[in-house]
């Protein structure tokens, strides 16, 4: 009954948005097979909007694909996350797949723990760094049960944000302040790399200071209270996520500076609040899309479980262009779309099981912007 009601609600919402989702017939690849069971070691807090939304997208994919998914939150504590991972090894019914994130560079220890386990591992969001892989190898090498990875174009996202901010000055010299995430986190480091690439292309822009806001609004707010008066000429503020951007925005407004007019801010993420800020043009630059990563990973594991190796459809280790710059109109569309049950998608349409002609997954945020 619940599924029927949910389906009816989804259909009405999808019709209202003008979204068309194809009806896809059942496929012989799935007939008689035990559904894949997956555990996702989510590194975030269980009440953290980004990571909760990230998990919701995964759950929607799991539902459509008939997979079993359990989310285990690490509460931003690497030791706690590794301990919860160890508990999976002694379960009576362990999962088929474990999805992990290389947060705080914990991946090598996790791979070591599961080296002799039948559980297959998949790295998501941030995989092992090139330096780590030089020491222990890539997926399907030393650790044969580490079958692949999917990460977003983080470096490109950092670059796009910086380029779009710099464009606000129309070629004039200027100053920029930057707020990075957690030190020793690959996604933060890559976004910083993108920022520095853009700055090399624009020697007329001076980076006055880079601060570690640690993804937190309050920390960035406190830092901005000190640094904004120190650099009154700085009109550009680059932030590696939305929470830090909002912290800076609050501090700027408290000293009489108007976001979008005499100070230009960038942000990255897809919360309702940040989308609204882009719609209202308090944020001049917004990049979003990586919250979809988990859902696409479920598609890949679903196909792998059915005997269709994703390595043959774009490679075993993917860096997909999931990030996109959003203008105000796109932000408004995405804001509505994220409130539709099931996100208005049938995830089977992205699967090689149901689309045998599929040669490359080519994952992106575009299905949610249409």
ChimeraX attribute file (.defattr): number of C-alpha atoms within 10 A of each C-alpha:
attribute: neighborCount
match mode: 1-to-1
recipient: residues
	/A:1	6
	/A:2	7
	/A:3	8
	/A:4	9
	/A:5	10
	/A:6	13
	/A:7	14
	/A:8	12
	/A:9	15
	/A:10	18
	/A:11	18
	/A:12	14
	/A:13	19
	/A:14	20
	/A:15	13
	/A:16	10
	/A:17	15
	/A:18	11
	/A:19	17
	/A:20	13
	/A:21	15
	/A:22	11
	/A:23	9
	/A:24	12
	/A:25	8
	/A:26	11
	/A:27	11
	/A:28	11
	/A:29	15
	/A:30	18
	/A:31	10
	/A:32	7
	/A:33	10
	/A:34	11
	/A:35	17
	/A:36	21
	/A:37	20
	/A:38	24
	/A:39	20
	/A:40	22
	/A:41	20
	/A:42	24
	/A:43	21
	/A:44	20
	/A:45	16
	/A:46	17
	/A:47	11
	/A:48	12
	/A:49	14
	/A:50	19
	/A:51	17
	/A:52	18
	/A:53	17
	/A:54	19
	/A:55	25
	/A:56	19
	/A:57	21
	/A:58	24
	/A:59	21
	/A:60	20
	/A:61	27
	/A:62	25
	/A:63	14
	/A:64	15
	/A:65	21
	/A:66	15
	/A:67	18
	/A:68	15
	/A:69	21
	/A:70	17
	/A:71	17
	/A:72	18
	/A:73	21
	/A:74	20
	/A:75	15
	/A:76	16
	/A:77	14
	/A:78	17
	/A:79	11
	/A:80	14
	/A:81	22
	/A:82	17
	/A:83	12
	/A:84	15
	/A:85	21
	/A:86	14
	/A:87	10
	/A:88	16
	/A:89	17
	/A:90	9
	/A:91	9
	/A:92	7
	/A:93	9
	/A:94	17
	/A:95	19
	/A:96	17
	/A:97	22
	/A:98	22
	/A:99	23
	/A:100	25
	/A:101	23
	/A:102	22
	/A:103	23
	/A:104	15
	/A:105	18
	/A:106	17
	/A:107	20
	/A:108	14
	/A:109	11
	/A:110	19
	/A:111	19
	/A:112	12
	/A:113	14
	/A:114	20
	/A:115	17
	/A:116	12
	/A:117	13
	/A:118	13
	/A:119	18
	/A:120	20
	/A:121	26
	/A:122	24
	/A:123	23
	/A:124	25
	/A:125	24
	/A:126	23
	/A:127	25
	/A:128	23
	/A:129	14
	/A:130	10
	/A:131	9
	/A:132	14
	/A:133	13
	/A:134	10
	/A:135	9
	/A:136	15
	/A:137	14
	/A:138	21
	/A:139	21
	/A:140	12
	/A:141	11
	/A:142	12
	/A:143	18
	/A:144	15
	/A:145	20
	/A:146	22
	/A:147	22
	/A:148	25
	/A:149	25
	/A:150	21
	/A:151	22
	/A:152	24
	/A:153	21
	/A:154	27
	/A:155	20
	/A:156	21
	/A:157	28
	/A:158	30
	/A:159	21
	/A:160	24
	/A:161	28
	/A:162	28
	/A:163	19
	/A:164	16
	/A:165	21
	/A:166	26
	/A:167	10
	/A:168	16
	/A:169	15
	/A:170	8
	/A:171	11
	/A:172	10
	/A:173	12
	/A:174	17
	/A:175	19
	/A:176	23
	/A:177	21
	/A:178	23
	/A:179	25
	/A:180	22
	/A:181	23
	/A:182	18
	/A:183	13
	/A:184	12
	/A:185	17
	/A:186	23
	/A:187	25
	/A:188	23
	/A:189	19
	/A:190	20
	/A:191	26
	/A:192	27
	/A:193	18
	/A:194	21
	/A:195	25
	/A:196	17
	/A:197	18
	/A:198	21
	/A:199	19
	/A:200	11
	/A:201	10
	/A:202	14
	/A:203	11
	/A:204	14
	/A:205	20
	/A:206	15
	/A:207	18
	/A:208	14
	/A:209	12
	/A:210	14
	/A:211	15
	/A:212	19
	/A:213	28
	/A:214	20
	/A:215	20
	/A:216	18
	/A:217	20
	/A:218	17
	/A:219	17
	/A:220	27
	/A:221	22
	/A:222	15
	/A:223	19
	/A:224	24
	/A:225	18
	/A:226	11
	/A:227	18
	/A:228	19
	/A:229	13
	/A:230	11
	/A:231	14
	/A:232	11
	/A:233	13
	/A:234	21
	/A:235	23
	/A:236	24
	/A:237	24
	/A:238	27
	/A:239	33
	/A:240	32
	/A:241	27
	/A:242	27
	/A:243	26
	/A:244	31
	/A:245	28
	/A:246	25
	/A:247	22
	/A:248	30
	/A:249	25
	/A:250	21
	/A:251	21
	/A:252	20
	/A:253	12
	/A:254	11
	/A:255	11
	/A:256	9
	/A:257	18
	/A:258	15
	/A:259	20
	/A:260	19
	/A:261	12
	/A:262	13
	/A:263	21
	/A:264	25
	/A:265	27
	/A:266	29
	/A:267	27
	/A:268	28
	/A:269	20
	/A:270	25
	/A:271	18
	/A:272	16
	/A:273	14
	/A:274	24
	/A:275	30
	/A:276	17
	/A:277	21
	/A:278	23
	/A:279	20
	/A:280	13
	/A:281	18
	/A:282	20
	/A:283	25
	/A:284	25
	/A:285	26
	/A:286	29
	/A:287	25
	/A:288	24
	/A:289	23
	/A:290	24
	/A:291	25
	/A:292	24
	/A:293	23
	/A:294	25
	/A:295	20
	/A:296	23
	/A:297	23
	/A:298	25
	/A:299	26
	/A:300	25
	/A:301	26
	/A:302	28
	/A:303	21
	/A:304	17
	/A:305	20
	/A:306	18
	/A:307	12
	/A:308	18
	/A:309	17
	/A:310	25
	/A:311	15
	/A:312	10
	/A:313	16
	/A:314	14
	/A:315	15
	/A:316	17
	/A:317	19
	/A:318	20
	/A:319	17
	/A:320	18
	/A:321	18
	/A:322	22
	/A:323	25
	/A:324	20
	/A:325	16
	/A:326	21
	/A:327	16
	/A:328	19
	/A:329	13
	/A:330	16
	/A:331	24
	/A:332	18
	/A:333	16
	/A:334	22
	/A:335	21
	/A:336	15
	/A:337	21
	/A:338	17
	/A:339	12
	/A:340	18
	/A:341	17
	/A:342	22
	/A:343	21
	/A:344	23
	/A:345	22
	/A:346	19
	/A:347	23
	/A:348	23
	/A:349	17
	/A:350	18
	/A:351	22
	/A:352	24
	/A:353	22
	/A:354	19
	/A:355	13
	/A:356	10
	/A:357	8
	/A:358	13
	/A:359	12
	/A:360	14
	/A:361	18
	/A:362	15
	/A:363	19
	/A:364	19
	/A:365	18
	/A:366	11
	/A:367	11
	/A:368	19
	/A:369	16
	/A:370	13
